[in-house]
Each structure stands twice: as C-alpha cells, then as structure tokens.
Amino acid sequence: MIVSGALCDTAPRGCRSRGLWFRGGRARARPGDDLRRHALLPRGASLDARLRDPRGGDGAAARRPPGAHGGRGRARGAWYRRGHHRLRPRAVARRAPPARARRGRSERADRGHGGHGGGERGLLRRGDRADGAGVDREPRRRGGGGESVSGFGDEFLWGTATSSHQVEGAQHNDWTDWEAQPGRIHDGTRSGDAAGWWGGEAEKDLARAAALGTNAHRMSLEWSRLEPAPGRFDPRAFERYRAILGAGRAAGLRMLVTLNHFTLPRWAARGGSWLDRELPERFALYARRCAEELGEHVDLWATLNEPAVLAFMGYLGDDWPPGVGDPRAAFRAIAAQLEAHARASAALRAVTVAPVGLVLNLPFFEPARPRHPLDRLAAKGQDWAFSGAKLAAVEDGLLRLPLPPRRVPGLAGSVDWLGLNYYGRYAVRFDPRAPAQAFGRRVQEGSVKTEHNDWGEPCARGMAAQLRRMGRLGVPLMVTENGMYDPSDTRRPGFLRDHVEAVRQVRREGVDVRGYFVWSLVDNFEWAEGWMTPFGLFGLDRETQERTRRASADAYAALIAEGA
C-alpha cells in the first residue's frame, strides 16, 4: 500500500517465543477447553467480562460442537531451537506464561504431540524463553532452521501478500464511503469488484502463488463483513474465509492472517473510528471470535497493519478516512491502535496457539546532507515519530509520542514476532517552515545515486538497517511487505533481487528473519492512489478479471529456487 501526505508525505506503504516453524500432526483440544459450559453472563456485563468469557461474547464457543472450527486446541510445535535464539528484551523475559499455557504445553509434550493440522508445519511454543532457560546470549548465526548454502533454510517463508479491501471487492466499510466522495481517490476510480476475491478469484490466485514456489501467503480479514453490526457476526462470511484459507493450505501455503488492514466497519467509523474509547475492546472481541471460527486454518496472526501510517494519513492528515487533520487526534489514534493490538493479542492467546504479531512500516530516513547538523536532526525527528516511538513502545509498553509518555496496558510482551513493511529511503532536508514534519522536507538530492520512484528511493541497505534495528528486540522478524510500483515491470525484478540479498545478508549476521513476503501477488486497489499503481507479480484486467504473469513473477520464482 502506498501513502502520501502530512508527516508521511510520500511515505511508504502501507514476547513470547514458540519454537521451530510449522511442524507437527493433528490438532487436539486440551481436556475441557473448547466445550466448557459457563452460565450466561449477567445482563449488562462489561466488554472486558465478555472478552474473558470463552464464548466470545455471545456463547459461540460453548455452542460449537466437537470438531468445529477453532484454534484453541492446536499444539504449538517448536519455533526456536534451544541454544539458537537471541536474548529476549528484559520486559518480555520477565513475563511468565499463564498457568494454563504451561499446563497445556506439558500435556502436549506428554502426548508427544507438537504441531498443528496440515502436515509438516510447526508453530511457536508459547513461553519457551519466559524464564531465560536455554537462551544463548550470543547472536544466532543461523536463521530459522536448517540452513542452506544460499543463506536460507527449508523453513524460511517465501510469500506473497494481499489485503481484504484491496482485492475482495463488494465492500461496505469506511473506505467504501470515502471512495464515493469526489476527489478523494487520485485517479477518480473506486475499488469496485477489485480483484474478485470474494467472488471466487482468491482460490485461483493462491494456486498461482503456489506455482511460483512460495510456501506462504499473507492476507487480511474484513471486519465489516464478519461483524456488520456491533456484536452480530455473519456465519456466511466466516464460511467464505474458511474456504479461502483452506484453499491456500491445500496448495501448500502457510497462511498469515491480519485481523485489520486499515478499514473499519461503518458502525465503528460512525462511532468515532480509533478516537472511540471503546473500539480497542470491540476489536479484542472481534479478534477472539475470529480465532474461534478460523483458527484451525491460520498459521500466524497479525493484529494490525501499520498503525502509524493510518494515524498520520487519516488523523494528522486528511488523505484517508476519517480525515480529521489534527495532530492530537493522530497521537490518540496511535495509542488506541496499540491498545487494541495488546487486547487482541491477549484475546488470541486465550484461544489459539498460533504466533501473534504486529506489522509496522519502517521507512529509512537519512539526512539529505549527511554532514549538515540540522538535516541530521530533522531526519532523526521524522524517524522517531514514524518508527522509533513504536519500536520502543512494543519493547517496554511506554508510548513516548507525544510527551508526556503514557503506558499502554498489556503492550510489553504482546508480540511473538514482528513484521516489517518496507518500500524505500527518504532524504530529509531541514525546513523551518515544516513543523508538522519535524522540520524536515523530503527531497531528491542530486547526489543520490539510487533510482527514484514516487514513493521513496529503492534502497535495500535501508531495509537491512531496519531489520538489524528490529532484531535488537529479540523476537523473530518477517518482511511482511516489500515491493515497488513499476508499470513497465522492468525495475521490479532487480528490486526484488536486491532486497532478498539484504535479507540473506542480515540473516548471516545473526538477525532472526523468518520470512519475506512480496507486495503484492496481484494488482490491487491502492487506497488514495486508486488503480494507477500496479504492484502485482500478476497484472489484472479489471473488466475481465484476467491475470497476466509478469517478468517479476518469474524473477521471484527464480529467487525462491535459488534460496530453497
């Protein structure tokens, strides 16, 4: 996804360990877990009480018969080899796993049961490093499993990515209404049927992805479909997502599912969007229900996509809904999304065993004039506002943007992995007329040697730098989006090769990167840019829904073959 305006003017798109990637057998419920019967909650019970109730607020879990969908009972497998993981941050290392998680893990170990339905796929073990036991204080020198001479192991995730609103079509959310307003979309288009995923194209596209040699796909769920009214869930929408996820897994893809990729149901937008104090709790209830209904088909969960991008584009600026245009609203929106992530992470962990992560956008900011102190200060300010404050908050739970700092309950220790969305580098020049951009103006200096595109300069070393930076938090990492807008598809193959090489390099340095996902699998609706920015490995004719395999798809397939 591509963003522009305000602090993210021309900005790029948009802990607990668990063991080796994806290995194991069939799922089994722990005794009494899924079929417990609880008395009905009293009328008027709080959202927190409903969240704690295993029925997800309406008794769904209690009513579900044996064998119904739900991720609670899957064994976690091993995502870390003992002696090969990095030291956890202190805030996370002090967090002991819940008693129920410890009990369930030992029960599964006694049964010799280490995985999740779907063949040779393991998942993380929750709490493996909670007490520091078995932690090697030296950096890992091999990444995520058996290492090949290419620098990637057979457990490395090679993937593609999409998001619900951008490919599904037929939506009824805040973006549907935003697109209807004249001038909001730069090319005057609307998402319409998008790439036809809701109508049946999803299964075909996932088969195309698998044919490239990928072993994973990242997609998102559309909150407005699943919960069209507060507390009312649509079983038909869950059934459609089961079909899509099942098709991906049948094709050999591990499914990484994002609960929310920017869009909000209309009822949430009318209630104030992320300025509504109740929305984080509502999101946690939604997360729990998704885990109960779809958990058997999900290998990894991400709660939210790029919280800062949404806050800057829709709350600091007015390029995206809700179009507030107030810095104070932007800071409130960031805090609310981080709170929503923390609550959703707790809700998911109460139901499912799949690793839970958060996806962040971290562009690479550098001073336009490296020796100029004011340029360096402006670049550092933009980097802190857009990237640094989020990483620090994830580590210790303290959001320092703006001052004074505020603690986000449950945020520290809420991620099992982190995702990096990366698109490019920005040269920042000091400008006293730009206080809203931390007194920095993004420029294309004549001294810059990289080829420029409209959303940042391709710069693979910038991605490597951000991965090293994120690696200090001590949790596994994945590049969850990386790609470029290239209508001619002449530069994208080289772009992919350079960035895959950057991943290889940092893995050899000991940074724990477990996967790489290209944005995007197929051309899609790119938010305020509309349809004029083709990112897909496959081109799309929106009238006929026909796909065209691009040269970059062949290039990515070759990279996977080299790295496997």
C-alpha positions in Angstrom: 0.0 0.0 0.0 1.2 3.5 -0.8 0.6 6.6 1.3 1.2 10.3 0.8 0.6 13.5 2.8 1.3 15.1 6.2 4.2 13.6 8.1 4.1 10.6 5.8 4.2 12.8 2.8 5.2 10.4 0.0 5.8 7.9 2.8 6.0 4.2 2.1 3.2 1.6 2.4 1.3 0.7 3.8 7.3 -12.0 23.5 7.0 -14.8 23.8 8.8 -17.4 21.8 7.4 -20.6 20.5 10.0 -22.9 18.6 10.7 -24.2 15.0 8.5 -23.1 12.1 5.4 -25.3 11.5 5.9 -28.9 12.3 3.6 -31.5 13.7 0.5 -33.5 13.5 -3.2 -33.0 14.0 -4.7 -30.6 16.5 -6.1 -31.8 19.7 -8.1 -29.9 22.3 -6.9 -29.8 25.8 -9.3 -31.6 28.2 -12.4 -29.4 28.7 -11.1 -26.4 26.7 -13.4 -26.0 23.8 -16.6 -27.5 25.2 -16.8 -25.8 28.6 -20.3 -24.7 29.5 -20.5 -21.5 31.5 -23.5 -19.8 33.0 -24.8 -16.8 31.0 -23.2 -13.6 31.9 -25.5 -11.1 33.7 -27.3 -8.6 31.7 -25.2 -5.5 31.1 -21.9 -7.3 31.7 -18.9 -5.2 30.6 -17.0 -5.8 27.4 -14.0 -7.0 29.5 -16.2 -9.6 31.1 -17.5 -10.7 27.8 -13.9 -10.9 26.4 -12.9 -13.2 29.3 -15.9 -15.4 28.6 -14.7 -18.3 26.3 -17.9 -17.9 24.2 -16.5 -14.7 22.7 -19.4 -12.5 23.9 -22.3 -14.5 22.6 -21.7 -18.1 23.6 -20.4 -19.2 20.2 -17.6 -21.3 21.6 -19.9 -23.0 24.1 -22.4 -23.9 21.4 -19.8 -25.2 18.9 -19.9 -29.0 18.6 -16.8 -31.2 18.8 -14.6 -30.8 15.7 -15.9 -27.4 14.8 -13.5 -24.7 13.7 -11.4 -23.1 16.3 -7.7 -22.8 17.1 -7.7 -23.3 20.8 -6.5 -26.9 20.9 -3.7 -26.9 18.4 -0.3 -27.8 19.7 2.4 -25.2 19.2 5.3 -27.1 17.8 8.8 -25.6 18.2 9.8 -22.3 16.5 13.1 -21.9 18.3 15.8 -24.5 18.6 17.2 -24.3 22.1 20.6 -22.6 22.0 19.9 -20.8 18.8 17.7 -18.0 19.8 18.6 -14.5 20.8 18.1 -12.9 24.2 14.7 -11.6 24.8 14.2 -7.9 25.9 14.0 -7.6 29.6 10.4 -6.5 29.6 9.5 -9.7 27.8 11.8 -12.1 29.6 10.2 -11.2 33.0 6.8 -12.2 31.7 5.9 -15.7 32.9 3.5 -17.8 30.7 0.0 -18.2 32.1 -0.6 -21.3 34.3 -3.0 -22.7 31.7 -0.4 -22.3 28.9 2.3 -24.1 31.0 -0.1 -26.9 31.9 -1.3 -27.3 28.3 2.3 -27.4 27.0 3.3 -30.2 29.4 0.2 -32.2 28.5 1.1 -32.0 24.8 4.7 -32.9 25.5 3.5 -36.0 27.4 1.4 -37.0 24.4 4.4 -36.4 22.0 2.2 -34.0 20.1 4.0 -31.0 18.7 2.1 -29.4 15.8 -0.9 -28.3 14.0 -3.1 -29.9 11.4 -1.7 -29.7 8.0 1.4 -31.9 7.8 5.0 -30.7 8.4 4.1 -27.4 9.9 5.1 -26.5 13.5 4.2 -23.4 15.4 5.9 -21.5 18.2 5.8 -22.8 21.7 4.4 -20.1 23.9 6.7 -19.2 26.9 9.8 -21.1 25.9 12.1 -18.2 26.9 9.9 -16.7 29.6 12.4 -17.6 32.3 15.5 -17.3 30.1 16.2 -21.0 30.2 18.1 -22.3 27.2 18.8 -18.8 25.9 22.1 -18.4 24.2 23.4 -14.9 24.8 25.4 -15.0 21.6 23.5 -13.9 18.4 22.1 -16.7 16.3 24.3 -17.4 13.4 21.8 -19.5 11.5 18.3 -18.4 10.8 15.1 -20.3 11.4 16.0 -23.9 10.8 18.3 -26.0 8.6 20.5 -23.5 6.7 21.4 -23.9 3.0 24.5 -22.5 1.3 22.2 -19.8 0.0 21.6 -18.4 3.5 18.0 -19.6 3.7 16.7 -22.7 5.4 13.9 -25.0 4.3 11.7 -23.4 7.0 12.1 -19.9 5.6 8.8 -18.4 4.5 8.7 -17.2 0.9 5.4 -15.5 0.4 3.1 -13.0 -1.3 0.7 -10.6 0.3 -2.8 -9.0 -0.3 -5.3 -7.2 1.9 -9.1 -7.6 2.0 -10.4 -4.3 0.8 -7.7 -4.1 -1.9 -8.6 -7.4 -3.6 -12.0 -8.7 -2.4 -14.5 -6.1 -3.8 -18.1 -5.5 -2.8 -17.2 -3.9 0.5 -19.3 -1.9 2.9 -16.8 -0.1 5.2 -15.4 3.4 5.9 -13.3 3.2 2.7 -16.4 2.4 0.6 -18.0 5.7 1.7 -14.7 7.6 1.4 -14.3 6.5 -2.3 -17.7 7.9 -3.0 -16.6 11.4 -2.1 -15.4 13.3 -5.2 -11.7 14.0 -5.3 -10.7 11.5 -2.6 -9.1 9.0 -5.0 -6.4 10.5 -7.1 -7.3 8.7 -10.4 -11.1 9.0 -9.8 -11.7 5.3 -9.6 -13.3 3.1 -6.9 -12.4 -0.3 -5.6 -15.5 -1.9 -7.1 -15.1 -5.6 -7.6 -11.3 -5.2 -7.0 -9.5 -8.4 -7.9 -12.7 -10.5 -7.4 -11.5 -12.5 -4.4 -14.9 -12.6 -2.7 -16.5 -13.8 -5.9 -14.1 -16.8 -6.4 -10.8 -15.5 -7.7 -9.0 -16.0 -4.4 -8.5 -19.7 -4.8 -7.1 -19.2 -8.4 -4.7 -16.5 -7.2 -3.4 -18.7 -4.3 -2.8 -21.5 -6.8 -0.8 -19.1 -8.9 1.2 -18.1 -5.9 2.0 -21.7 -5.0 3.1 -22.3 -8.6 5.8 -19.8 -8.2 7.3 -21.9 -5.4 6.1 -19.8 -2.5 5.1 -21.6 0.7 3.2 -18.8 2.5 0.6 -16.1 1.8 -0.4 -13.1 3.9 -4.0 -11.9 3.7 -6.4 -10.0 5.9 -9.9 -10.4 7.2 -12.6 -7.7 6.5 -14.0 -6.7 9.9 -17.1 -5.1 8.2 -18.0 -8.5 6.6 -17.5 -10.5 9.7 -19.2 -8.1 12.2 -21.6 -6.0 10.1 -23.3 -4.7 13.3 -21.8 -4.5 16.9 -21.9 -7.9 18.4 -23.6 -9.5 15.4 -21.4 -11.9 13.4 -22.1 -13.2 9.9 -21.6 -17.0 9.7 -21.6 -16.9 5.8 -18.6 -14.5 5.9 -16.7 -16.8 8.2 -17.5 -19.7 5.9 -16.1 -17.9 2.9 -12.9 -17.1 4.7 -12.7 -20.8 5.7 -12.9 -21.7 2.0 -10.1 -19.2 1.1 -7.8 -20.2 3.9 -8.5 -23.9 3.2 -7.6 -23.4 -0.4 -4.3 -21.7 0.5 -3.4 -24.5 2.9 -4.4 -27.2 0.4 -2.0 -25.5 -2.1 0.8 -25.9 0.5 0.8 -22.3 1.7 1.1 -21.3 5.3 -1.5 -18.6 6.0 -0.5 -15.4 7.8 -3.8 -13.6 8.6 -4.0 -9.9 9.6 -7.1 -9.0 11.6 -7.3 -5.4 10.4 -5.7 -3.8 7.4 -6.9 -0.2 7.8 -10.6 -0.5 7.0 -13.3 -0.2 9.7 -17.0 -1.2 9.7 -19.4 1.6 9.1 -20.7 1.3 12.7 -17.1 1.8 14.1 -16.5 4.8 11.8 -19.7 6.5 12.8 -18.7 5.9 16.5 -15.5 7.9 16.1 -13.1 5.4 14.5 -10.0 5.0 16.5 -10.9 8.0 18.6 -13.7 5.9 20.2 -12.5 4.8 23.6 -14.5 1.5 23.3 -13.1 0.4 20.0 -10.0 -1.4 21.3 -12.2 -3.6 23.4 -14.6 -4.2 20.5 -11.6 -5.1 18.4 -10.5 -7.7 21.0 -13.9 -9.3 21.0 -13.7 -9.5 17.2 -10.2 -11.0 17.4 -11.4 -13.7 19.8 -14.3 -14.6 17.6 -12.0 -14.8 14.5 -9.7 -17.2 16.4 -12.6 -19.4 17.5 -14.0 -19.6 14.0 -10.9 -19.6 11.8 -8.0 -20.7 14.0 -7.7 -24.2 12.5 -6.8 -22.6 9.2 -4.4 -19.9 10.4 -0.6 -20.4 10.9 0.2 -17.0 12.1 -1.8 -14.0 13.3 -1.1 -10.3 12.9 -3.4 -8.0 14.8 -3.0 -4.6 12.9 -1.2 -3.3 9.9 0.9 -0.1 10.1 -0.8 1.8 13.0 1.4 4.9 12.4 0.5 5.1 8.7 -3.2 5.1 9.4 -2.8 7.7 12.2 -0.8 10.1 10.0 -2.8 9.6 6.9 -6.3 9.7 8.4 -5.9 11.7 11.6 -2.9 14.0 11.3 -3.8 14.5 7.6 -7.0 14.1 5.6 -5.9 11.9 2.7 -7.6 8.8 4.3 -10.7 8.3 6.4 -11.7 9.7 8.8 -9.8 12.8 7.5 -9.5 14.5 10.9 -6.5 16.7 10.2 -5.4 17.2 13.9 -2.0 16.2 15.4 -3.6 15.4 18.8 -6.0 13.1 17.1 -3.1 11.3 15.3 -1.4 10.6 18.6 -4.7 9.3 20.2 -5.2 7.1 17.2 -1.7 5.5 17.5 -2.2 4.9 21.2 -5.7 3.4 20.6 -4.4 1.0 17.9 -1.5 -0.1 20.2 -4.0 -0.7 23.0 -6.2 -2.6 20.5 -3.3 -4.7 19.5 -2.4 -5.5 23.1 -6.0 -6.5 23.9 -6.4 -8.5 20.7 -3.1 -10.3 21.4 -4.4 -11.4 24.8 -7.7 -12.5 23.3 -5.9 -14.6 20.6 -3.6 -16.2 23.1 -6.5 -17.2 25.2 -8.0 -19.2 22.3 -5.3 -20.1 19.7 -1.8 -21.4 19.7 -0.7 -19.6 16.5 2.0 -16.9 16.9 0.7 -13.4 17.3 2.5 -10.4 15.8 2.2 -6.8 14.8 3.1 -5.3 11.4 5.0 -2.0 11.3 6.0 0.3 8.5 9.6 1.5 9.0 10.9 3.7 6.1 14.6 4.5 6.2 15.2 8.2 6.9 18.6 9.8 6.2 19.8 13.4 6.1 19.9 14.8 2.6 23.3 16.4 3.5 24.9 13.8 5.8 27.3 16.4 7.5 24.6 19.0 8.0 23.6 19.0 11.7 20.1 20.4 11.0 19.4 17.8 8.3 20.5 15.1 10.7 18.3 16.4 13.4 15.3 16.6 11.1 15.8 13.1 9.8 16.2 11.8 13.3 12.9 13.5 14.3 11.0 12.0 11.4 12.4 8.6 12.1 11.5 8.8 15.8 7.9 10.0 15.1 7.3 7.3 12.4 9.4 4.4 13.6 11.4 4.7 16.8 8.5 5.5 19.1 6.6 2.4 18.0 9.5 0.1 18.4 10.3 1.5 21.9 6.6 1.1 22.9 6.5 -2.5 21.7 9.5 -3.3 23.8 8.6 -1.7 27.1 4.9 -0.7 26.8 5.6 3.1 27.1 4.4 5.3 24.2 6.6 8.4 24.2 4.7 10.2 21.5 3.8 12.9 22.3 5.1 14.0 25.7 4.4 13.2 28.4 4.7 9.4 27.9 1.8 7.1 28.6 1.8 3.4 29.3 -0.2 1.2 27.1 -1.6 -1.7 29.2 -0.5 -5.1 28.1 1.7 -3.9 25.2 5.0 -5.0 26.6 5.4 -8.7 25.8 2.4 -8.8 23.4 4.2 -9.9 20.3 5.6 -13.3 19.4 7.0 -11.9 16.1 7.2 -8.5 14.3 6.6 -7.7 10.7 8.4 -5.1 8.7 6.7 -3.4 5.7 9.5 -1.6 3.8 9.5 0.3 0.5 12.3 2.8 0.4 14.5 5.5 1.7 13.8 9.2 2.2 16.4 12.0 2.1 15.3 14.7 4.7 16.4 18.3 4.5 15.8 20.8 7.3 13.0 23.2 6.6 11.9 25.7 9.3 8.5 26.1 7.6 7.6 22.4 8.2 7.0 21.9 11.9 4.3 19.2 11.3 7.0 17.2 9.5 9.5 17.6 12.4 11.1 20.5 10.4 12.1 18.1 7.7 11.3 18.2 4.0 11.8 15.1 1.9 13.9 15.8 -1.2 15.6 14.0 -4.0 19.1 15.3 -3.9 21.3 15.3 -7.0 23.9 13.3 -5.0 21.5 10.4 -4.5 22.6 7.6 -6.8 19.6 5.3 -6.4 16.8 5.3 -9.0 13.8 7.3 -7.7 10.2 6.3 -7.6 7.2 8.3 -6.4 7.1 6.6 -3.0 10.7 6.6 -1.9 14.0 5.7 -3.4 14.7 1.9 -3.7 17.3 1.3 -1.1 17.9 -2.3 0.0 20.5 -1.3 2.6 17.8 0.7 4.3 15.8 -2.4 4.8 18.8 -4.2 6.1 19.4 -1.4 8.6 15.8 -1.6 9.8 15.9 -5.3 10.2 19.1 -5.0 12.3 17.3 -2.4 14.4 14.2 -4.5 15.0 16.4 -7.5 15.7 17.5 -5.9 19.0 14.0 -6.6 20.4 14.8 -10.3 20.4 11.8 -11.6 18.7 11.6 -13.3 15.2 11.1 -11.0 12.3 9.4 -11.2 8.9 9.4 -8.8 6.0 5.6 -8.7 5.6 5.5 -6.3 2.6 8.2 -5.3 0.1 7.7 -4.3 -3.5 7.6 -1.4 -5.9 5.2 0.4 -8.2 6.6 -0.3 -11.7 4.1 -0.1 -14.6 6.7 -1.4 -17.1 7.8 -4.2 -14.8 11.4 -3.6 -15.8 12.8 -2.5 -12.5 10.9 -4.7 -10.1 12.9 -7.9 -10.8 16.2 -6.1 -9.8 14.4 -4.5 -6.8 13.3 -8.0 -5.5 16.8 -9.4 -6.0 18.5 -6.6 -4.1 16.1 -6.8 -1.2 16.2 -10.6 -1.0 20.0 -10.2 -0.9 19.6 -7.8 2.0 17.6 -10.4 3.9 20.3 -13.0 3.2 23.0 -10.6 4.5 21.3 -9.8 7.8 20.4 -13.5 8.5 24.1 -14.3 8.1 24.9 -11.6 10.6 22.6 -13.4 13.1 19.4 -11.3 12.7 16.4 -13.7 13.1 14.4 -13.1 9.9 12.0 -15.9 9.2 10.2 -14.8 6.1 9.8 -12.5 3.1 6.5 -11.5 1.5 6.3 -9.6 -1.8 3.7 -6.9 -2.1 1.7 -7.8 -4.0 0.5 -11.0 -5.5 -1.8 -9.3 -8.0 -2.5 -5.7 -8.9 -5.0 -4.2 -6.5 -6.7 -1.0 -5.4 -4.0 1.1 -3.8 -6.1 3.3 -1.4 -5.9 7.0 -2.3 -3.9 6.2 -5.4 -6.7 4.1 -6.9 -5.7 1.7 -9.6 -2.8 3.7 -11.1 -0.1 2.0 -9.1 0.4 -1.6 -10.3 2.4 -3.6 -7.7 1.4 -7.1 -8.7 3.5 -10.0 -9.7 0.4 -10.7 -11.8 -1.2 -7.9 -13.8 -5.0 -7.6 -13.6 -7.6 -6.7 -16.3 -10.4 -5.3 -14.1 -13.0 -5.7 -16.8 -12.4 -9.4 -17.5 -10.6 -10.4 -14.2 -7.9 -12.0 -16.3 -4.4 -12.2 -14.9 -1.1 -11.7 -16.8 2.1 -13.2 -15.3 4.8 -10.6 -15.3 8.5 -11.0 -15.6 8.9 -10.1 -11.9 6.9 -13.2 -11.1 9.5 -15.3 -12.9 12.2 -13.4 -11.2 10.7 -14.1 -7.8 10.3 -17.8 -8.6 14.0 -17.9 -9.6 15.0 -16.3 -6.3 12.9 -18.8 -4.3 14.5 -21.7 -6.2 18.0 -20.3 -5.5 17.2 -19.8 -1.8 15.4 -23.0 -1.1 
